């Protein structure tokens, strides 16, 4: 096997992609923290429990600017990164399908442990399983990627939104029994109770139909990420500046209409799938293009530097957030489940993320990869992968 130290060497890294990945980690955490703290995201009823105007305003802000925006951004970056790896493997005449299959299988393993023992809202297991479908698109044309991406994104939205509208009067309910059970098991239960509830919640969110809809949400973004990586719009920014500026404007308009617009007429439940799928995808691309263009300006690039450190260690930081929340909220730790308001969750997120920025910066000074990133690459390539930097690199860093 040809020697390869990294799918993307440090000298060729796109800093704005790392920054976008770091921003996605913050955005995902902003949504995950309140979902880790209470069962309302799955079973409804938040308006009955969080009744203050401040809490409800925070929920609206999270719904518009964070919900469905950052796991979709991460999905796009996942596809983008997969295409970069494909290009590297082809250049080195390595077996693309076998190595990608191994990479995704390892991710599935990480996700399985994370989903069932730490956090039912895991995305790694879903990314790994749905990502296997990308093996079918390695040699397809750009046009095929585009048609499949928009077809998978828009057709289910039209059908499912129509179906939800037909039963709109039955949607504004919540499962009080499930809410109370989650409060009991996560807030007062043993570790076995927590794992059983975790499993139940994962099955509820990712049953057969739920997983199909999840695939419709993730796979189009994977494919769009692959397409833009092929086009190199985010590699050669100055060359494609006019395209990126038009994309920025279009996605901003869709973002406003689909994400903020529904709140002008009561944010109806029947429109939620379209809001998340179309609005979330548009907002994700808007954030990505905004960061890419901002990085071409010196001052703005400096302001975004903290996100680079976190983005370089995105897998490690994502998993560590879950471990910290497990300890904070569940009964085997500090037992804060159901006791933190939405504004309190925002505060927790900002404190923990700030610490991750500092720790990630210090780690990257000394090591080429984050701990989990190193393990992932080591298992994927099956060969020695040095991680610690030489003294000269540390001094220069």
C-alpha positions as CSV (number, residue, x, y, z in Angstrom):
1,X,0.0,0.0,0.0
2,X,1.3,3.4,-0.9
3,X,2.3,5.6,2.1
4,X,-0.2,8.3,3.0
5,X,-0.2,10.4,6.1
6,X,-3.4,12.3,5.7
7,X,-6.3,12.5,3.2
8,X,-5.7,16.2,3.2
9,X,-2.2,17.4,4.1
10,X,-1.8,20.5,6.2
11,X,-0.2,22.5,3.4
12,X,-3.3,22.0,1.2
13,X,-6.0,22.4,3.9
14,X,-8.7,25.0,3.2
15,X,-8.9,27.0,6.3
16,X,-12.4,28.2,5.6
17,X,-13.6,24.6,5.4
18,X,-12.1,23.9,8.8
19,X,-13.7,27.1,10.1
20,X,-17.1,26.0,8.7
21,X,-16.7,22.6,10.3
22,X,-15.9,24.3,13.6
23,X,-19.0,26.5,13.3
24,X,-21.1,23.4,12.5
25,X,-19.8,21.8,15.8
26,X,-21.0,24.9,17.7
27,X,-24.4,25.0,15.9
28,X,-25.0,21.2,16.4
29,X,-24.1,21.6,20.1
30,X,-26.5,24.6,20.4
31,X,-29.4,22.3,19.3
32,X,-28.1,19.1,21.1
33,X,-27.7,20.7,24.5
34,X,-31.4,21.4,25.2
35,X,-32.3,18.0,23.6
36,X,-29.8,16.4,26.0
37,X,-31.4,18.2,28.9
38,X,-35.1,17.4,28.2
39,X,-37.2,15.1,26.0
40,X,-39.2,17.8,24.3
41,X,-37.3,17.7,21.0
42,X,-38.5,14.1,20.5
43,X,-41.9,14.0,22.2
44,X,-43.1,17.7,22.2
45,X,-44.5,19.7,25.1
46,X,-41.8,22.4,25.5
47,X,-44.4,25.2,25.5
48,X,-46.0,23.5,28.5
49,X,-42.8,23.3,30.5
50,X,-40.8,26.4,29.3
51,X,-43.4,29.1,29.6
52,X,-41.4,32.3,30.1
53,X,-41.1,34.8,27.2
54,X,-37.3,34.6,27.4
55,X,-37.2,30.8,27.1
56,X,-39.7,30.9,24.2
57,X,-37.7,33.6,22.5
58,X,-34.5,31.6,22.8
59,X,-36.3,28.6,21.3
60,X,-37.4,30.7,18.3
61,X,-33.8,32.0,17.8
62,X,-32.5,28.4,17.9
63,X,-35.2,27.2,15.5
64,X,-34.5,29.9,12.9
65,X,-30.7,30.1,13.1
66,X,-29.6,26.7,14.3
67,X,-32.2,23.9,14.0
68,X,-31.6,21.8,10.9
69,X,-28.9,24.3,9.7
70,X,-25.7,22.9,11.2
71,X,-26.2,19.1,10.9
72,X,-26.9,19.9,7.2
73,X,-23.8,22.0,7.0
74,X,-21.9,19.1,8.5
75,X,-23.5,16.8,6.0
76,X,-22.4,19.0,3.1
77,X,-18.9,19.1,4.5
78,X,-19.0,15.3,4.9
79,X,-19.7,14.8,1.2
80,X,-17.1,17.5,0.4
81,X,-14.5,15.7,2.4
82,X,-15.4,12.3,0.9
83,X,-14.7,13.7,-2.6
84,X,-11.4,15.1,-1.4
85,X,-10.4,11.7,-0.1
86,X,-11.6,10.1,-3.3
87,X,-9.4,12.4,-5.3
88,X,-6.3,11.7,-3.1
89,X,-6.8,7.9,-3.3
90,X,-7.2,8.0,-7.1
91,X,-4.0,10.1,-7.4
92,X,-2.1,7.6,-5.3
93,X,-3.7,4.7,-7.2
94,X,-5.2,3.2,-4.1
95,X,-8.3,1.1,-3.9
96,X,-11.0,3.8,-3.5
97,X,-14.0,1.6,-2.7
98,X,-12.3,-0.7,-0.2
99,X,-10.7,2.2,1.8
100,X,-13.9,4.3,1.8
101,X,-15.9,1.2,2.9
102,X,-13.4,0.7,5.7
103,X,-13.6,4.4,6.6
104,X,-17.4,4.3,6.8
105,X,-17.5,1.0,8.7
106,X,-15.2,2.5,11.3
107,X,-17.5,5.5,11.6
108,X,-20.5,3.2,12.0
109,X,-18.6,1.5,14.9
110,X,-18.0,4.9,16.5
111,X,-21.6,5.9,16.0
112,X,-23.0,2.6,17.4
113,X,-21.1,3.2,20.7
114,X,-22.0,6.9,20.8
115,X,-25.7,6.3,19.9
116,X,-26.5,3.6,22.4
117,X,-24.3,4.3,25.3
118,X,-24.0,8.1,25.3
119,X,-26.5,10.1,23.2
120,X,-29.5,8.9,21.2
121,X,-29.2,12.0,19.0
122,X,-26.0,10.7,17.5
123,X,-25.3,11.5,13.8
124,X,-22.2,9.3,13.2
125,X,-24.1,6.1,12.9
126,X,-26.5,7.7,10.4
127,X,-23.6,9.3,8.4
128,X,-21.8,6.0,8.2
129,X,-24.8,3.9,7.1
130,X,-26.1,6.5,4.6
131,X,-22.6,7.4,3.5
132,X,-22.2,3.9,2.1
133,X,-24.6,4.9,-0.6
134,X,-21.9,7.3,-1.8
135,X,-19.9,4.3,-3.1
136,X,-22.6,4.2,-5.9
137,X,-21.7,7.7,-7.0
138,X,-17.9,7.6,-7.2
139,X,-17.8,7.5,-11.0
140,X,-21.0,9.3,-11.8
141,X,-21.1,12.6,-13.8
142,X,-21.6,15.9,-12.1
143,X,-25.0,16.2,-13.7
144,X,-26.0,12.9,-12.2
145,X,-25.0,14.1,-8.7
146,X,-27.0,17.3,-9.2
147,X,-30.2,15.6,-10.4
148,X,-30.1,13.0,-7.6
149,X,-29.4,15.7,-5.0
150,X,-32.3,17.9,-5.9
151,X,-34.6,15.0,-6.6
152,X,-34.0,13.4,-3.2
153,X,-34.3,16.8,-1.5
154,X,-37.4,18.3,-3.1
155,X,-39.7,15.4,-4.1
156,X,-40.1,14.0,-0.5
157,X,-40.6,17.6,0.7
158,X,-43.5,18.2,-1.6
159,X,-45.1,14.9,-0.9
160,X,-44.6,14.8,2.9
161,X,-45.6,18.5,3.4
162,X,-48.8,17.9,1.5
163,X,-49.5,14.9,3.7
164,X,-48.8,16.8,6.9
165,X,-51.1,19.6,5.7
166,X,-53.9,17.1,5.2
167,X,-53.7,16.1,8.9
168,X,-52.6,19.4,10.3
169,X,-55.2,19.4,13.0
170,X,-53.7,16.3,14.6
171,X,-50.1,17.5,14.8
172,X,-50.1,19.9,17.8
173,X,-50.0,17.2,20.5
174,X,-47.3,15.8,22.7
175,X,-46.8,12.5,24.5
176,X,-46.9,13.2,28.2
177,X,-46.3,9.6,29.1
178,X,-43.1,9.5,27.1
179,X,-42.0,12.8,28.5
180,X,-42.5,11.7,32.1
181,X,-40.7,8.4,31.4
182,X,-37.7,10.2,30.0
183,X,-37.6,12.5,33.1
184,X,-37.6,9.5,35.4
185,X,-35.0,7.4,33.6
186,X,-32.5,10.1,32.7
187,X,-33.1,12.2,35.8
188,X,-33.3,9.5,38.4
189,X,-32.5,6.1,36.9
190,X,-29.5,3.8,37.0
191,X,-27.0,3.5,34.2
192,X,-29.1,0.6,32.8
193,X,-32.3,2.7,32.9
194,X,-30.4,5.5,31.0
195,X,-29.2,3.1,28.3
196,X,-32.7,1.6,28.0
197,X,-34.2,5.0,27.5
198,X,-31.4,5.9,25.1
199,X,-32.2,2.9,23.0
200,X,-35.9,3.6,23.1
201,X,-35.4,7.2,22.1
202,X,-33.1,6.2,19.2
203,X,-35.6,3.7,17.9
204,X,-38.4,6.3,18.2
205,X,-36.4,8.8,16.2
206,X,-34.7,6.4,13.8
207,X,-37.3,3.7,13.1
208,X,-37.6,2.5,9.5
209,X,-39.7,5.4,8.2
210,X,-37.7,7.9,10.2
211,X,-34.5,6.6,8.9
212,X,-35.8,6.8,5.3
213,X,-36.6,10.5,5.8
214,X,-33.2,11.0,7.4
215,X,-31.6,9.6,4.3
216,X,-33.6,12.0,2.2
217,X,-32.3,14.8,4.4
218,X,-28.6,13.7,4.5
219,X,-27.8,12.1,1.1
220,X,-28.7,15.2,-1.0
221,X,-26.3,17.3,1.0
222,X,-23.6,14.6,0.8
223,X,-24.0,14.7,-3.0
224,X,-24.0,18.5,-3.2
225,X,-20.8,18.5,-1.2
226,X,-19.2,16.0,-3.6
227,X,-20.3,18.1,-6.5
228,X,-18.9,21.4,-5.3
229,X,-15.6,19.6,-4.3
230,X,-15.4,18.4,-7.9
231,X,-16.1,21.9,-9.2
232,X,-13.5,23.4,-6.8
233,X,-15.7,26.4,-6.1
234,X,-14.4,26.5,-2.6
235,X,-10.8,25.7,-3.6
236,X,-10.3,28.6,-6.0
237,X,-12.5,31.2,-4.4
238,X,-11.3,34.3,-6.3
239,X,-11.8,32.5,-9.6
240,X,-15.4,31.5,-8.7
241,X,-16.3,34.6,-6.6
242,X,-19.2,35.7,-8.9
243,X,-20.8,32.2,-8.6
244,X,-20.3,32.2,-4.8
245,X,-21.8,35.6,-4.4
246,X,-24.9,34.6,-6.4
247,X,-25.2,31.5,-4.4
248,X,-24.9,33.5,-1.2
249,X,-27.8,35.8,-2.2
250,X,-30.1,32.9,-3.4
251,X,-29.5,30.9,-0.2
252,X,-30.0,33.9,2.0
253,X,-33.4,34.6,0.4
254,X,-34.5,30.9,0.7
255,X,-33.1,30.9,4.3
256,X,-35.3,33.9,5.2
257,X,-38.5,32.6,3.5
258,X,-38.3,29.0,4.8
259,X,-36.6,29.4,8.2
260,X,-37.9,32.8,9.5
261,X,-41.0,33.1,7.3
262,X,-43.1,30.4,9.1
263,X,-42.8,32.3,12.4
264,X,-44.8,35.1,10.9
265,X,-47.9,32.9,10.7
266,X,-47.5,30.8,13.9
267,X,-44.8,28.4,12.7
268,X,-47.3,25.6,11.8
269,X,-46.2,22.0,12.4
270,X,-47.3,20.9,9.0
271,X,-44.6,23.1,7.4
272,X,-41.8,21.8,9.7
273,X,-40.4,19.3,7.3
274,X,-40.1,21.8,4.5
275,X,-38.7,24.3,6.9
276,X,-36.0,21.9,8.0
277,X,-35.2,20.3,4.6
278,X,-35.3,23.3,2.3
279,X,-34.7,26.1,4.8
280,X,-32.0,24.1,6.6
281,X,-30.2,23.2,3.4
282,X,-30.3,26.8,2.2
283,X,-29.1,28.2,5.6
284,X,-26.2,25.6,5.7
285,X,-25.0,26.7,2.3
286,X,-25.5,30.4,3.3
287,X,-23.3,29.9,6.3
288,X,-20.6,28.0,4.4
289,X,-20.4,30.6,1.6
290,X,-20.4,33.5,4.1
291,X,-17.4,31.9,5.9
292,X,-15.6,31.2,2.6
293,X,-16.0,34.8,1.4
294,X,-15.2,36.3,4.8
295,X,-11.9,34.4,4.8
296,X,-10.8,36.4,1.8
297,X,-10.8,39.5,4.1
298,X,-8.0,39.7,6.5
299,X,-9.8,41.1,9.6
300,X,-12.8,38.7,9.2
301,X,-10.5,35.8,8.7
302,X,-8.8,36.5,12.1
303,X,-12.1,36.6,13.8
304,X,-12.9,33.2,12.5
305,X,-9.6,31.6,13.6
306,X,-11.1,30.0,16.8
307,X,-13.4,27.9,14.7
308,X,-10.5,26.5,12.7
309,X,-9.0,24.9,15.8
310,X,-12.3,23.2,16.7
311,X,-12.9,22.2,13.1
312,X,-9.6,20.5,12.8
313,X,-10.7,18.2,15.7
314,X,-14.4,18.0,14.8
315,X,-14.9,14.3,15.6
316,X,-13.1,14.6,19.0
317,X,-15.0,17.8,19.9
318,X,-18.3,16.4,18.9
319,X,-17.9,13.3,21.0
320,X,-16.5,15.2,24.0
321,X,-19.5,17.4,24.0
322,X,-21.8,14.4,24.4
323,X,-19.6,12.9,27.1
324,X,-19.7,16.3,29.0
325,X,-23.5,16.5,28.6
326,X,-23.9,12.9,29.8
327,X,-22.1,13.8,33.0
328,X,-23.9,17.1,33.5
329,X,-27.5,16.1,32.8
330,X,-28.0,12.4,33.6
331,X,-28.5,10.9,37.1
332,X,-25.2,9.1,37.1
333,X,-23.5,12.5,36.9
334,X,-24.7,15.8,38.2
335,X,-28.4,15.0,37.5
336,X,-29.4,18.3,35.9
337,X,-31.8,16.6,33.5
338,X,-34.9,18.8,33.0
339,X,-33.5,21.5,35.4
340,X,-31.8,23.8,32.8
341,X,-33.8,26.4,30.9
342,X,-33.1,27.1,27.2
343,X,-31.1,30.3,28.1
344,X,-29.1,28.2,30.6
345,X,-28.3,25.7,27.8
346,X,-27.0,28.5,25.7
347,X,-24.7,29.5,28.5
348,X,-23.5,26.0,29.0
349,X,-22.8,25.6,25.3
350,X,-20.8,28.9,25.1
351,X,-18.7,28.0,28.1
352,X,-17.9,24.5,26.9
353,X,-17.2,25.5,23.3
354,X,-14.9,28.3,24.5
355,X,-12.9,25.7,26.5
356,X,-12.8,23.5,23.4
357,X,-11.3,26.3,21.3
358,X,-8.5,26.7,23.9
359,X,-7.8,23.0,24.2
360,X,-8.0,22.4,20.5
361,X,-5.5,25.2,19.8
362,X,-3.1,23.7,22.3
363,X,-3.5,20.2,21.0
364,X,-3.0,21.2,17.3
365,X,0.2,22.9,18.3
366,X,1.6,19.6,19.4
367,X,-0.2,17.0,17.3
368,X,-1.2,16.8,13.6
369,X,-4.6,15.2,14.3
370,X,-7.1,15.1,17.1
371,X,-7.2,11.9,19.2
372,X,-10.3,10.4,17.5
373,X,-9.2,11.7,14.1
374,X,-5.9,9.9,14.5
375,X,-7.6,6.7,15.5
376,X,-10.0,6.9,12.5
377,X,-7.2,7.4,10.1
378,X,-5.0,4.8,11.7
379,X,-7.8,2.2,11.4
380,X,-8.7,3.2,7.9
381,X,-5.2,3.0,6.4
382,X,-4.0,0.2,8.6
383,X,-0.5,1.5,8.8
384,X,1.6,3.5,11.2
385,X,0.5,7.1,11.3
386,X,2.8,9.5,13.2
387,X,0.8,12.2,15.1
388,X,3.2,14.1,17.4
389,X,4.8,17.1,15.7
390,X,8.5,17.6,15.5
391,X,10.0,20.2,17.8
392,X,10.6,22.5,14.9
393,X,6.9,22.4,13.9
394,X,5.8,23.1,17.5
395,X,8.2,26.1,17.8
396,X,6.9,27.5,14.4
397,X,3.3,26.9,15.5
